[in-house]
Amino acid sequence: MSNEVFTDHYAVVLNRAPFEWSVNEGRLRFFGIPSALLWLNPSLLNILRPLADEIGIPLFRLLVAHSGSFGTAEDYHDVVKALGATFEEGLLAWGEVISTIGWGRLELPFCDMQQRRAIVRIRNPWELDMQRGQAVNWGCPFLQGKIIGLFTHAFGVPCWADEKNMVTDGDETSVEFHVYESNRTIESEIAILREARERERQQRLLDEIAAKTLELQKANEERLQLQEQIIAMQARTLAELSTPLIPLNKRVLLMPLIGAFDSQRTQLTVDRLLHGVAEYHASVVILDITGVPIVDTHVASALMQAAQAVRLLGAEVVLTGIRPEVAQTLVGMGVSLQGIVTRGTLQSGIEYANSTQ
């Protein structure tokens, strides 16, 4: 039987960074805070990539940088200041701590506390390692947020860190942050970007509304044009129905006029009469106005125009359906019916036309 003693608790300090494992609890603690170990790729990449794709890289970078800036006050006061006599020494000591957990190796090529400018280089940053081989790369916003937060506390003024000189050389990667005093903050940059995105969204909505309005206007215009065409066709059909041309025999045509007259119908009546006389070689045309409710100057002029046109083709015009009140109206208006045969009824007009054959 073995005399080995087993424990479920392990602790180690690496580069002044304490790690504790509790096997039974299934927990890892770093600086006493519950932590977890994940593969950069695929685990973390598969968590973050859909978010970057969904909201777009610019906003994704700012949101990650903002989350990265959380806790930098504690990092500065509890770690940086505690581990170094100067800010530079403390930052490098903090860099040793983060290298222990795989964030990368921090270097400080340049730092001027009076001018409030610095260059921070991180070799093999975890974010670049995570994105290695990806077609689209969003850089190191988490580390950018950490650097901005730490130097804002160190300089005592708001500062910004431009991410520059990202390099991938074989198995090595590196990134540089150029730090300087600035009125820019992560929060203000997020607000500006969100405002710009909202303006773009509103503009897209306005463009969609304008396009839809134009589409509806075009459809409405096409519908109105179609309605106008239908109305015009119906009007022509109605006019043709109200001015039928009926051949009674080889030489006699009958056109019963029904309803009111306007300029369009007057022209249609003349056209139909002329084409009918030419087509049938008619010698007599009977115009019956029994169905015309009102005979005014316009109607009388239309009748005379039609009669004169027919006579020019050598056909005789017989006007039927003249009621007593119509006769009085024509006399009162001084309308001359010279050259036009008149009959009171359509039947008498037909009898007259047949008698001339």
C-alpha positions, 0 to 999 in steps of 0.5 A: 500500500502506498504511503503517498499523501494526496491533496486537492489544493495547489499554490504557486507564485510565478513572477510575483503572480500567485496561482491557486488550484482547488481540484475538488472545487474545479477552480483556478484563482489568480491573485485570489480571483476566480479565473479560467484557462481557455484556448485562444484558438478556437475557444476565445476566437469562436466567442469573439468573432461572431460579436465582431462580425455582428456589430462591426470591427470599429465598435467591437474594438472600442467596446473591448478596449473599454472593458479592457480599461476596467480594473486599471485603477487597481492594477496601477495602485495595487501592482504597478506602484507596489512593485516599482520605485518608479512608474517605469519599474512598476509597469515592467513588473506588471508586465512580468505578471501579465506575461505569466498568464500569457498576455505577452511580453511587455517592453517600454522602449520610451517613456517621458513622464514630463512630456506625457508620451511613451511607447509600449511594445508587447511581444506575442500579445494574446490577441494577435496569437488568437487571430493568427491566420485569420483573413480579417484582423481586429488588432489588440483592443483589450491591451490597448484599453489596459495601456490607456487606463494605466497611463491615464492614472500614471500621467494624471491626465486623459491619454490615448494609445495609438496601436501601431507596428503590428508585426507577425514574423514566423512564430513571433508577433508584436504590437506597439502602442504610442501613448500621448496626452489627449482629450479623447476617451474610450467612452467619447469615441464610443459615443461618437461612433454610435452617433455616426452609426445612428445617423447612417441608420437614419439615412438608410431609413430615409433612403429606403423611405424615399425609394419606396415613395418613388416606387409607389409614385411610379406605381400610382402614375402607371395605375393612373395612366392605365386608368386614363387609357381604360377611361379613354377606351371606354369613352371611345367604345361608348362613343362608337356605340352611341354613334353606330353606323348601320347599312340598311341596304347596298346604298343606304346607311343609317346612323342613329345619334344618341346622347349628348354631343361634344367636340370629340364626339362630333369629330368621331361622328363625321369620321365614321360617316365619311368612312362609311360612305366611302366603304359602302358607296352609299348614296343616302345617309339617314341621321336620326336624332330621336335619341338626342335629348337636347338640340342646341347650337352645338348639336345643330352645328355638329349636324350641319358639319356632318351633313356637309361632309357627307354631301361633299362625297356625293351622298344625300343626307336625310335628317329624321326624328325632328320633334316639334320642340326641336323644330322650334329650336332650330328655327329659333337659332336660325339654323339653315337646313337647306340641302338636307331632307327632313322627316319627323320619324325614322320610318318615314326617313327610311321610306324616303331613302328607299323611294330614291333607289 
